[in-house]
Amino acid sequence: MTGLRVDFYPEIVAADVAVIGAGPGGIAAAVSAAERGLRVVVMDRGLEPGGQIWRHKAGAAATPEAQPWITRLAASGARTINGTSVVDVRPDADGFEIIAESASRPLHIWAADIILATGARELFIPFDGWTLPGVMGIGGTQALIKSGASFAGKRVVIAGSGPLMLPVAASLADAGANLLLVAEQARRAAVAQFATGLWRTPSLLLQAAKYRVRFLTSSYTTGTWVTAAHGVDRLESITLTDGRRTWRHDVDVLCTGYGLIPNVEIARLIGCEIREGAIAVDNRQRTNVDHVLAVGEATGIGGAPLSLIEGAIAGSTVGSVEAPSGHLLRRRAALVGAAGRMLDVFAPREELRSLPHADTIVCRCEDVSFGAVQGAACARQAKLYTRVGMGPCQGRTCMPALDFLLAWQADSVRPPVEPALVSVLSSEVAGEATPSFPLTSSVGEAYQ
Amino acid sequence: MSQRPDAVVIGAGIVGASCAEALARAGRRVLILDSSFAGGGTTAAGMGHLVAMDDSPAQLALTAYSGKLWTELVPDLPGNIEYEPCGTLWVAEDEEQLVAVREKQRTYAEFGIEAETLSPTQLAEAEPHLRPGLSGALRVPGDGVIYPPNAALALVQRAIANGAQLREGTRVDAIGPREVLVGRERISCDCVINACGAEAAQLTTGLPIVPRKGHLVITDRYPGFCHHQLVELGYLTSAHTMNAESVAFNVQPRATGQLLIGSSRELVGWDGTVNRAIVRRMLDRALDFMPGLALTSAIRTWTGFRPATPDKLPLIGAWEDTPGLWIAAGHEGLGITTSLGTGQLIADLIVGATPAIDPAPFAPARVHATAGVS
């Protein structure tokens, strides 16, 4: 790395609309906007569009639900920029400058409007042994299966919460795993009531039934959760409880997670209002910041079907005064209702707050135990004294857990919103302080 | 506090913490008040560079004295203050700066501070990631680095061990003669120490202290990327001149293997938001000296407010307008280094002991003497 200075001049892309995130919501937004003739850029960290839910092996065919959308995206005229993380968003007189890192190079995107489709991540609640190799996220397991990892013959328990456990259980069973148990922490009565309520959205009911059929030989239990994982160098067994008795299972893999939490860091950086952990939007998906819209899980956990509708609403109205179609609004209203009921049913139970002990690791990046942070008055104090949440993941795993455990409020978000090369953070558009719209793209075929 | 305190220290930043520690050690009953928590303000935003600085003879006297106190104290402090005796390299870009390096070496020698001049070759060997073509450097091996918030906390804990009491989340509304007001509560005492750093003037009208904003960037872990605190010789100019805006190359290896990249100075009031333009300028300056930083990963930026005075010296001593009031504030970018000297000086003045260095250049009375001149 020594030697003479090499400057990395940023690539510049000008667009009417920049969509951040290429999951279902982002794809639907990009497609709807591009099909109206707008110049659309859609960027994502993944190497293929699809996000977490539609992730597929690079080069392999997408799933049947995803394929039509991915084909439509390719034909829409929207420019897809993969392998890209957003570092900073700076408001400008004419719109926004988005600074991103793409293939280790700076990329500056000038856009009049932004659609945030930043998705969600899993909530992990720390317990003894959760950092052992063999303990993985439920969503992370799904991603591993999709990327071709083998679970054949492995003894697996899925323990956590939420509807995501069903498709992962089905995939594990298909992948030849010895799925011992699927343990849902929510109470049986609540889950039963929720399942009964699914008649209002038959598509979801049918989907759930289809998943269940694929792992019929494994048991599914409610009101049960993991209290500890055991093993020396890797996971060997787990302790489960239903609140009255505890028992152990010998396992090779534990998949755990307590539902999804919206990714709101970029929204907070821009100054969007956050309500109950999600980006607050109106019925046209507009945030409180002019020219910034948000769709999908980042605006509240609701699943891919809802994300697609929200994306269509945002893409069909962005940059115009047109009202969204009544049909889209009605479908959204129905799905939002179901999503709200789901969040209530699968909310982590009180007992989970006592899972970590004083010596349980809460921050894996900086190796900080729960006991070290428990006495702090606020997140910032704990961060400064113990460095909890100060590692390269920027607290994305431990801070939501500590928010759940200790009711801490999130600290401020500052650039870089994702770790970024110094060359990217320092990059500047040469000789151009305030470019105006429309700009012509200076990017060659590299991103096409 | 069941008993009336002898001294109330307002502000549990590193300067207030040090005052409290020294006073408690001298047998005074001390009450420490902080509007937030110990070490959470400017202290937390600082680099934690313990440095002998020679902008003026008084500054060098205070930094050298404080450096000696740090060396003595560090063995008794907990490991989480992350002390690293890494030394400082003052990097010269050209022959003119090399002349200044030699001058600096002579000045340090007069104060008994060890320092050696490095040739370009020696500099390249010491810090291979610096760009070729630099003219040399001054190495000051006695300088070091600490993690400021935990150092402030450690000083507060030492004060507590000597009977002091800490009240966090307590905002002082006013300072009166031998008393402080917290809401409706009136705390009377023998002396009050205003150690509120950049905010000191909010409680004591007439203090010439303004916030001078700074930015820092921290990277992921790159152990061994550099070995000394690296500062361009032009830093002194950046710090000394009260320009609206300036940047200087200033890179520090943390005990964690992380790199701390600074520095910037701005006079923009209390706007704490990250100024992207100045971060770019600051990083640009860093890349001029260390091109390899381009491929390190930055994980966080933040800002802080240095308490700046017009003559670049802190205000340490009695404030004659208010009986019983003492000032320990205005340390600009040297508060971490000079905290220990300041605390000892304040304690010596209060208990009537003879200070180890001449307190006259720091006397707040000089503000009155120059009033109307500015």
Interface residues (C-beta under 8 A of the other chain):
Chain A: M1 T2 G3 L4 R5 V6 F8 D88 R90 S104 A377 C378 R380 Q381 L384 Y385 R387 M390 G391 P392 Q394 R414 P415 P416 P419 A420 L421 V422 S423 L425 S426 S427 E428
Chain B: F37 G39 G40 A44 N80 P128 H129 R131 P132 P149 N150 L153 E168 G169 V217 T219 D220 T256 I261 V274 R276 V279 R280 L283 D284 A286 L287 D288 P291 G292 L293 A294 L295 T296 S297 A298 I299 R300 T301 W302
